[in-house]
Amino acid sequence: MVEPVNYQHTLARTQIAEQMQETAKEQHIGDKQAFAAELNKLEKVREKQTQQADQDQEGVKVREEERRKQGHEGEEEETDNAENTPDAPSERIKDDPEHHIDITV
């Protein structure tokens, strides 16, 4: 028995629709994998940035401690120098012509 023409067209359309659906599933899986790979990359970059920030903070703390230690040692030396030569100008203040202000009009 011969099948009606409409049924033949419907079968072909159904097969094409199934193929398109399979292709879409494969593409969706590929997209998921690409998204997961990109997410992993971003997560690794974030971890590196976090580690770098932690290292920077530790470095700042170490430098501050060194400055404090040097500052305490330097204060003792400055008091000794100030007692020995009271008329000596402070070494902290330096004459820099770039910082002079012209007030003449």
N, CA, C and O of each residue as an XYZ file, in Angstrom:
420
protein
N       0.825     -1.168      0.000
C       0.000      0.000      0.000
C       0.885      1.252      0.000
O       1.924      1.292      0.660
N       0.475      2.227     -0.718
C       1.235      3.461     -0.861
C       0.835      4.415      0.254
O      -0.344      4.620      0.542
N       1.866      4.990      0.872
C       1.598      5.928      1.956
C       1.193      7.289      1.385
O       1.616      7.657      0.290
N       0.397      8.008      2.109
C       0.023      9.334      1.622
C       1.236     10.260      1.566
O       2.197     10.094      2.318
N       1.175     11.227      0.673
C       2.280     12.165      0.468
C       2.568     12.943      1.746
O       3.731     13.173      2.077
N       1.554     13.341      2.448
C       1.742     14.119      3.673
C       2.567     13.336      4.705
O       3.409     13.915      5.392
N       2.334     12.055      4.813
C       3.073     11.237      5.769
C       4.544     11.182      5.395
O       5.406     11.232      6.272
N       4.840     11.081      4.112
C       6.238     11.038      3.672
C       6.945     12.345      4.017
O       8.085     12.330      4.482
N       6.295     13.442      3.800
C       6.895     14.735      4.135
C       7.060     14.876      5.647
O       8.054     15.432      6.115
N       6.111     14.385      6.393
C       6.166     14.467      7.844
C       7.328     13.640      8.376
O       8.017     14.068      9.302
N       7.556     12.456      7.799
C       8.661     11.602      8.229
C       9.996     12.287      7.968
O      10.882     12.269      8.823
N      10.142     12.880      6.810
C      11.382     13.580      6.486
C      11.597     14.765      7.435
O      12.705     15.006      7.912
N      10.523     15.487      7.691
C      10.630     16.624      8.606
C      10.971     16.164     10.016
O      11.742     16.812     10.725
N      10.399     15.056     10.405
C      10.690     14.511     11.733
C      12.158     14.113     11.829
O      12.810     14.393     12.835
N      12.676     13.472     10.809
C      14.079     13.070     10.794
C      15.003     14.287     10.819
O      16.005     14.300     11.534
N      14.662     15.294     10.045
C      15.471     16.525     10.041
C      15.410     17.187     11.409
O      16.428     17.662     11.913
N      14.247     17.223     12.005
C      14.088     17.827     13.334
C      14.904     17.066     14.371
O      15.511     17.682     15.247
N      14.928     15.749     14.289
C      15.725     14.947     15.220
C      17.215     15.216     15.030
O      17.959     15.323     16.005
N      17.646     15.326     13.776
C      19.051     15.627     13.507
C      19.429     17.007     14.057
O      20.494     17.188     14.648
N      18.539     17.964     13.850
C      18.788     19.308     14.357
C      18.845     19.302     15.889
O      19.651     20.007     16.495
N      17.988     18.508     16.488
C      17.977     18.415     17.943
C      19.270     17.792     18.456
O      19.831     18.256     19.448
N      19.742     16.750     17.793
C      21.017     16.118     18.178
C      22.184     17.098     18.006
O      23.067     17.183     18.859
N      22.174     17.823     16.907
C      23.223     18.815     16.669
C      23.193     19.885     17.756
O      24.236     20.304     18.257
N      21.995     20.318     18.110
C      21.863     21.329     19.162
C      22.363     20.797     20.496
O      23.005     21.526     21.253
N      22.075     19.525     20.793
C      22.568     18.920     22.037
C      24.088     18.881     22.050
O      24.717     19.223     23.052
N      24.681     18.460     20.924
C      26.142     18.397     20.838
C      26.753     19.789     20.976
O      27.765     19.972     21.653
N      26.129     20.758     20.328
C      26.623     22.125     20.423
C      26.481     22.633     21.862
O      27.370     23.315     22.373
N      25.373     22.303     22.505
C      25.150     22.715     23.888
C      26.207     22.094     24.805
O      26.727     22.757     25.702
N      26.516     20.831     24.575
C      27.556     20.161     25.371
C      28.900     20.835     25.131
O      29.665     21.076     26.065
N      29.176     21.136     23.865
C      30.427     21.845     23.543
C      30.478     23.208     24.199
O      31.522     23.618     24.708
N      29.344     23.923     24.191
C      29.288     25.229     24.839
C      29.518     25.108     26.337
O      30.213     25.928     26.935
N      28.926     24.074     26.943
C      29.116     23.852     28.378
C      30.587     23.601     28.693
O      31.125     24.131     29.665
N      31.230     22.782     27.855
C      32.642     22.479     28.080
C      33.499     23.723     27.902
O      34.424     23.956     28.680
N      33.200     24.522     26.884
C      33.947     25.756     26.666
C      33.743     26.719     27.837
O      34.684     27.372     28.289
N      32.513     26.796     28.314
C      32.219     27.661     29.456
C      32.974     27.188     30.698
O      33.532     27.999     31.438
N      32.989     25.892     30.918
C      33.692     25.335     32.083
C      35.190     25.610     31.978
O      35.832     25.939     32.975
N      35.748     25.477     30.775
C      37.174     25.739     30.588
C      37.481     27.213     30.856
O      38.470     27.532     31.516
N      36.646     28.098     30.351
C      36.841     29.534     30.577
C      36.698     29.870     32.056
O      37.451     30.686     32.587
N      35.741     29.247     32.713
C      35.543     29.470     34.136
C      36.764     29.020     34.935
O      37.177     29.699     35.875
N      37.341     27.879     34.566
C      38.553     27.399     35.233
C      39.706     28.370     35.045
O      40.458     28.634     35.982
N      39.847     28.905     33.831
C      40.914     29.875     33.571
C      40.733     31.099     34.461
O      41.683     31.566     35.090
N      39.507     31.612     34.508
C      39.247     32.792     35.321
C      39.477     32.524     36.803
O      39.961     33.389     37.533
N      39.130     31.336     37.231
C      39.328     30.966     38.636
C      40.824     30.904     38.969
O      41.242     31.340     40.042
N      41.624     30.362     38.049
C      43.070     30.306     38.268
C      43.666     31.704     38.309
O      44.534     31.988     39.134
N      43.202     32.580     37.420
C      43.691     33.961     37.408
C      43.329     34.640     38.724
O      44.140     35.369     39.297
N      42.120     34.401     39.196
C      41.685     35.004     40.458
C      42.531     34.498     41.624
O      42.905     35.274     42.502
N      42.828     33.215     41.634
C      43.675     32.663     42.695
C      45.061     33.299     42.669
O      45.617     33.629     43.717
N      45.618     33.469     41.467
C      46.941     34.104     41.353
C      46.898     35.538     41.853
O      47.810     35.989     42.546
N      45.828     36.259     41.497
C      45.696     37.638     41.955
C      45.562     37.701     43.468
O      46.127     38.587     44.109
N      44.821     36.772     44.034
C      44.658     36.729     45.485
C      45.991     36.444     46.164
O      46.334     37.075     47.164
N      46.741     35.490     45.616
C      48.055     35.178     46.176
C      48.984     36.379     46.063
O      49.724     36.689     46.997
N      48.944     37.059     44.911
C      49.791     38.228     44.716
C      49.428     39.331     45.698
O      50.309     39.992     46.249
N      48.131     39.530     45.920
C      47.689     40.549     46.871
C      48.148     40.192     48.285
O      48.585     41.067     49.032
N      48.053     38.927     48.651
C      48.512     38.489     49.970
C      50.011     38.719     50.121
O      50.469     39.189     51.162
N      50.768     38.390     49.091
C      52.217     38.593     49.128
C      52.548     40.078     49.225
O      53.465     40.465     49.949
N      51.802     40.912     48.495
C      52.030     42.353     48.567
C      51.757     42.878     49.965
O      52.511     43.707     50.476
N      50.677     42.400     50.592
C      50.361     42.839     51.950
C      51.445     42.410     52.928
O      51.827     43.168     53.818
N      51.935     41.191     52.755
C      53.004     40.724     53.635
C      54.264     41.555     53.430
O      54.958     41.889     54.391
N      54.555     41.885     52.181
C      55.716     42.715     51.876
C      55.593     44.092     52.503
O      56.571     44.630     53.022
N      54.401     44.665     52.459
C      54.176     45.975     53.062
C      54.386     45.890     54.570
O      55.003     46.772     55.167
N      53.874     44.834     55.178
C      54.045     44.677     56.629
C      55.523     44.564     56.986
O      55.978     45.168     57.957
N      56.270     43.795     56.206
C      57.703     43.629     56.469
C      58.425     44.962     56.327
O      59.267     45.305     57.157
N      58.100     45.720     55.274
C      58.750     47.026     55.065
C      58.401     47.994     56.190
O      59.253     48.758     56.641
N      57.139     47.963     56.645
C      56.751     48.843     57.748
C      57.525     48.491     59.014
O      57.967     49.380     59.742
N      57.688     47.205     59.276
C      58.460     46.785     60.451
C      59.908     47.257     60.333
O      60.487     47.737     61.307
N      60.492     47.121     59.143
C      61.873     47.568     58.944
C      61.982     49.076     59.143
O      62.945     49.558     59.740
N      61.002     49.815     58.648
C      61.021     51.269     58.823
C      60.907     51.637     60.289
O      61.583     52.547     60.769
N      60.043     50.917     60.998
C      59.896     51.197     62.429
C      61.206     50.937     63.162
O      61.630     51.727     64.006
N      61.838     49.817     62.825
C      63.111     49.498     63.468
C      64.166     50.541     63.128
O      64.902     51.000     64.002
N      64.236     50.911     61.860
C      65.209     51.923     61.444
C      64.850     53.283     62.035
O      65.737     54.059     62.391
N      63.568     53.569     62.140
C      63.114     54.838     62.702
C      63.511     54.966     64.159
O      63.941     56.034     64.593
N      63.372     53.892     64.918
C      63.766     53.935     66.324
C      65.271     54.092     66.455
O      65.743     54.823     67.325
N      66.022     53.421     65.609
C      67.481     53.544     65.640
C      67.897     54.937     65.192
O      68.816     55.525     65.762
N      67.228     55.465     64.177
C      67.540     56.797     63.664
C      67.198     57.885     64.651
O      67.907     58.889     64.718
N      66.127     57.722     65.428
C      65.748     58.721     66.422
C      66.811     58.840     67.497
O      67.125     59.939     67.952
N      67.357     57.721     67.894
C      68.400     57.739     68.913
C      69.622     58.474     68.400
O      70.226     59.250     69.141
N      70.004     58.250     67.142
C      71.161     58.919     66.560
C      70.897     60.411     66.424
O      71.795     61.214     66.678
N      69.677     60.805     66.027
C      69.352     62.205     65.851
C      69.409     62.948     67.181
O      69.878     64.085     67.233
N      68.944     62.328     68.243
C      68.991     62.995     69.542
C      70.432     63.184     69.962
O      70.770     64.210     70.553
N      71.287     62.222     69.673
C      72.706     62.369     69.999
C      73.307     63.526     69.218
O      74.046     64.331     69.785
N      73.000     63.626     67.917
C      73.539     64.697     67.086
C      72.993     66.048     67.528
O      73.724     67.039     67.534
N      71.735     66.099     67.892
C      71.122     67.351     68.305
C      71.743     67.843     69.611
O      71.894     69.049     69.805
N      72.092     66.954     70.481
C      72.714     67.347     71.737
C      74.129     67.853     71.501
O      74.569     68.781     72.181
N      74.839     67.274     70.570
C      76.220     67.670     70.308
C      76.307     68.994     69.554
O      77.180     69.810     69.851
N      75.426     69.224     68.590
C      75.459     70.448     67.796
C      74.063     71.052     67.738
O      73.314     70.750     66.810
N      73.698     71.871     68.669
C      72.342     72.418     68.701
C      72.060     73.405     67.561
O      70.900     73.565     67.184
N      73.073     74.071     67.000
C      72.853     75.048     65.947
C      72.804     74.416     64.556
O      72.543     75.110     63.573
N      73.051     73.111     64.463
C      73.065     72.443     63.159
C      71.640     72.344     62.611
O      70.717     71.982     63.341
N      71.459     72.669     61.314
C      70.114     72.555     60.730
C      69.699     71.089     60.605
O      70.540     70.196     60.497
N      68.425     70.869     60.622
C      67.897     69.511     60.508
C      68.187     68.959     59.118
O      68.054     69.670     58.122
N      68.574     67.716     59.055
C      68.885     67.095     57.766
C      67.622     66.724     57.005
O      67.677     66.449     55.806
N      66.507     66.713     57.679
C      65.260     66.353     57.019
C      64.792     67.459     56.073
O      64.189     67.176     55.038
N      65.069     68.720     56.424
C      64.631     69.843     55.600
C      65.758     70.185     54.645
O      66.881     70.477     55.056
N      65.435     70.142     53.364
C      66.435     70.448     52.350
C      65.906     71.574     51.485
O      64.707     71.662     51.219
N      66.802     72.422     51.055
C      66.422     73.548     50.212
C      66.324     73.063     48.773
O      67.318     72.664     48.165
N      65.102     73.105     48.240
C      64.867     72.656     46.866
C      64.242     73.812     46.102
O      63.106     74.190     46.386
N      64.962     74.386     45.133
C      64.438     75.556     44.418
C      63.136     75.276     43.668
O      62.380     76.211     43.404
N      62.859     74.049     43.325
C      61.614     73.723     42.627
C      60.396     73.917     43.529
O      59.278     74.082     43.040
N      60.610     73.897     44.826
C      59.499     74.035     45.755
C      59.366     75.455     46.305
O      58.548     75.695     47.192
N      60.165     76.406     45.787
C      60.045     77.799     46.225
C      58.802     78.413     45.600
O      58.432     78.094     44.470
N      58.171     79.294     46.353
C      56.987     79.979     45.865
C      57.352     81.443     45.648
O      57.888     82.093     46.545
N      57.066     81.952     44.473
C      57.355     83.349     44.151
C      56.171     84.198     44.600
O      55.079     84.086     44.044
N      56.385     85.050     45.607
C      55.276     85.844     46.130
C      55.393     87.309     45.701
O      54.591     88.138     46.132
N      56.366     87.637     44.871
C      56.489     89.015     44.394
C      55.469     89.275     43.317
O      55.137     88.410     42.508
N      54.981     90.509     43.337
C      53.947     90.852     42.341
C      54.446     91.950     41.451
O      53.732     92.386     40.548
